[in-house]
């Protein structure tokens, strides 16, 4: 098994606008207001009721889970299990695992397509992306990526996939319709996270080894800016209104708030120890940060960039997700 680079045993195991207005079981038609946190050392997922900032359920999944994504309708949650080479599928209405899907080697990240019909899984050991049919919970294809893809995201239209390739300091741009890699974009050192802006104009890569963020122009697939952040920038998430990006700094215990227009850091927010993942929710009006070193989630109000709550979760939380918008 490949050791995770993030932090090497907190190291070796890891890979291991303001927003403007940024388990409890839920009816399928309702917006899923839960946040889902992967606890790698517990082999569980904590379900946080974001209205109360409290854990309401703990769900057993596979071994050494690392990535998580919520379906577009909020009804399912997908969790990558790096030691099992599987994806657990959770039914959110009952907080129960309804399927376990075999994928590639050391699956680190998962994202659901905007149309909800497919989920894409980055397999670090295989340097591939598994394509899952979300209706049948089966793998229907495999796409090549760069070396050691640690993260995967989609463009807002779903036409392109972007992978952060830790092993070759690049971002792959993959056409989901043809399955072909249309560009390989050189970025910083050891990219561990990638996210696309809400309008598709920019793509952000967090480079842990160089402690910065590469800003990619999606129309040219060229890096236009490199923004210095805190120490060991580990995860990045763009705000739904496109004016901000949030970057976790693993070694500093902070989050850098990037002004996406001016391309600079406008605030640094202290959070927990070894922040490993970040999620932005416009509907909930909050930014959520999973702190793997303090077994907690920091809840940030994006209007004032202050932590307004800290929620204790399981052991070594490495990913967090809410329903996409």
C-alpha positions, -999 to 999 in steps of 0.1 A, spaced: 0 0 0 12 34 -8 18 57 22 0 90 22 22 120 18 3 145 39 21 150 70 44 118 68 24 92 104 5 123 105 28 122 77 30 87 66 -6 79 71 -20 109 54 -13 107 19 -19 107 43 -175 382 -15 -176 363 15 -202 340 5 -229 364 8 -248 338 25 -218 320 16 -277 121 109 -308 134 111 -327 115 85 -341 137 58 -369 133 32 -354 127 -2 -368 159 -16 -354 181 11 -320 198 9 -296 177 29 -283 200 56 -259 175 70 -221 175 67 -203 142 63 -168 138 78 -145 109 70 -126 96 101 -97 77 87 -84 59 118 -119 49 130 -132 37 96 -163 58 101 -182 88 88 -195 114 113 -228 130 103 -231 166 115 -264 184 117 -253 218 105 -282 236 120 -271 225 155 -234 219 148 -237 185 165 -229 149 154 -261 129 151 -248 97 137 -216 77 131 -215 53 102 -191 24 97 -175 22 63 -145 5 47 -109 5 59 -89 38 59 -115 60 43 -101 92 28 -125 109 3 -162 118 4 -188 134 -18 -225 139 -16 -248 133 -45 -264 162 -63 -299 154 -48 -284 148 -13 -297 112 -12 -264 94 -13 -229 98 1 -198 83 -15 -167 74 6 -134 61 -8 -117 34 13 -80 34 5 -71 1 23 -100 -18 7 -99 -3 -28 -136 3 -26 -163 30 -24 -190 28 2 -224 42 -8 -244 56 21 -282 62 19 -285 96 37 -322 91 47 -312 61 69 -275 66 74 -268 31 62 -243 16 37 -262 2 8 -234 -8 -15 -196 -13 -17 -181 -8 -51 -146 -22 -60 -125 5 -77 -88 10 -85 -58 10 -62 -57 34 -32 -88 55 -40 -82 89 -25 -109 112 -38 -144 111 -53 -167 137 -70 -202 134 -84 -209 147 -119 -232 177 -121 -259 156 -138 -257 131 -110 -254 102 -133 -217 94 -126 -192 95 -98 -155 98 -105 -129 82 -82 -92 90 -82 -70 59 -78 -36 70 -67 -17 37 -70 -31 31 -105 -30 66 -118 -66 62 -131 -101 75 -126 -129 50 -121 -162 59 -135 -192 48 -115 -228 46 -127 -247 60 -98 -279 43 -107 -265 8 -108 -235 13 -84 -211 -3 -108 -179 8 -124 -185 14 -161 -151 26 -172 -116 38 -163 -98 69 -175 -60 75 -174 -47 104 -153 -13 118 -143 9 101 -117 -5 97 -82 -38 115 -86 -47 126 -51 -78 146 -59 -104 149 -86 -131 175 -94 -154 184 -124 -160 215 -143 -195 231 -136 -208 216 -169 -193 182 -162 -175 182 -196 -140 181 -180 -124 164 -150 -94 179 -133 -70 157 -113 -42 169 -89 -12 147 -98 10 145 -67 36 124 -84 43 147 -113 34 182 -101 6 187 -126 -31 189 -132 -47 167 -158 -76 180 -178 -98 151 -190 -127 153 -214 -154 132 -199 -172 126 -232 -141 112 -251 -121 100 -221 -90 117 -235 -66 139 -216 -67 173 -234 -41 190 -214 -15 185 -187 -9 217 -168 24 221 -148 16 235 -113 35 237 -80 52 210 -60 31 180 -48 -5 191 -56 -29 175 -32 -62 192 -40 -80 207 -69 -113 226 -73 -131 245 -101 -147 278 -97 -185 280 -100 -185 295 -135 -158 274 -149 -133 302 -156 -107 292 -130 -93 260 -115 -73 261 -83 -46 236 -73 -33 235 -37 4 226 -38 15 211 -5 52 209 -13 55 246 -24 29 260 0 10 279 -27 -20 277 -50 -18 276 -88 -47 294 -106 -54 279 -139 -73 297 -167 -98 270 -178 -101 284 -213 -64 281 -221 -54 255 -195 -25 277 -185 -14 288 -150 -21 326 -148 -12 332 -111 6 315 -82 -6 327 -47 15 320 -16 -5 307 13 4 293 47 27 263 53 18 231 35 -13 242 16 -33 209 16 -69 215 4 -87 242 -16 -124 250 -22 -138 278 -43 -168 297 -30 -201 293 -49 -202 330 -58 -166 328 -73 -151 357 -53 -132 336 -27 -112 304 -24 -103 288 9 -71 269 15 -61 247 45 -25 251 57 -16 217 72 14 228 91 1 261 104 -34 252 116 -49 279 95 -71 286 65 -60 312 39 -89 332 24 -80 341 -11 -96 371 -30 -101 354 -64 -104 388 -81 -72 404 -67 -54 371 -65 -41 376 -29 -47 364 6 -71 387 24 -74 368 57 -58 340 76 -82 321 100 -68 300 129 -86 266 130 -77 232 146 -45 212 143 -35 199 108 -65 211 88 -68 186 60 -100 193 41 -123 222 34 -159 225 21 -179 256 12 -217 257 13 -236 287 -1 -270 274 11 -257 268 46 -237 300 46 -207 284 61 -172 271 55 -163 237 71 -127 226 79 -117 191 90 -88 191 114 -71 158 113 -47 166 142 -74 177 166 -103 154 156 -126 182 150 -144 204 124 -141 241 125 -172 261 113 -163 294 97 -186 323 90 -175 337 57 -189 371 63 -163 379 90 -139 350 86 -143 339 122 -147 304 136 -182 302 152 -182 266 163 -160 236 167 -175 201 164 -157 170 178 -157 141 154 -139 108 150 -102 100 148 -82 117 121 -108 134 99 -94 137 64 -124 148 43 -157 167 46 -186 172 22 -221 188 20 -247 186 -7 -235 203 -39 -254 234 -51 
